[in-house]
């Protein structure tokens, strides 16, 4: 009986390990991290839901971008979004109030934020 239990435990452990290493779970983790990063670094201006109505929005000279606006967001490439997050608004012709995040976020984290933005707008880049 002990051998059967140990064999079952071993199979269970392998199954859990395989599931944890699956690409689908990795995407969920990346998007979960991105959602957390968005709340931490972006929501004060862009709002918790990405609608541009964050707590600091009214204090800014230029209103923050509404990331739920699919019509606007679908005109921006992932590269443009990445550069804006990484280097700040001025780097892509936007307002300097949008700070750069390349000193506090890794490239993978910024890529995750781009994916998160695509979820918020429910859109992709359309030429």
Secondary structure, 3 states (H helix, E strand, C coil): CHHHHHHHHHHHHHHHHHHHCCHHHHHHHHHHHHHHHHHHHCHHHHCCCCCCCCCCHHHCCCCCCCCCCHHHHCCCCHHHHHHHHHHCHHHHCCCCCCCCCCCCCCHHHHHHHHHHHHHHHCCCCCC
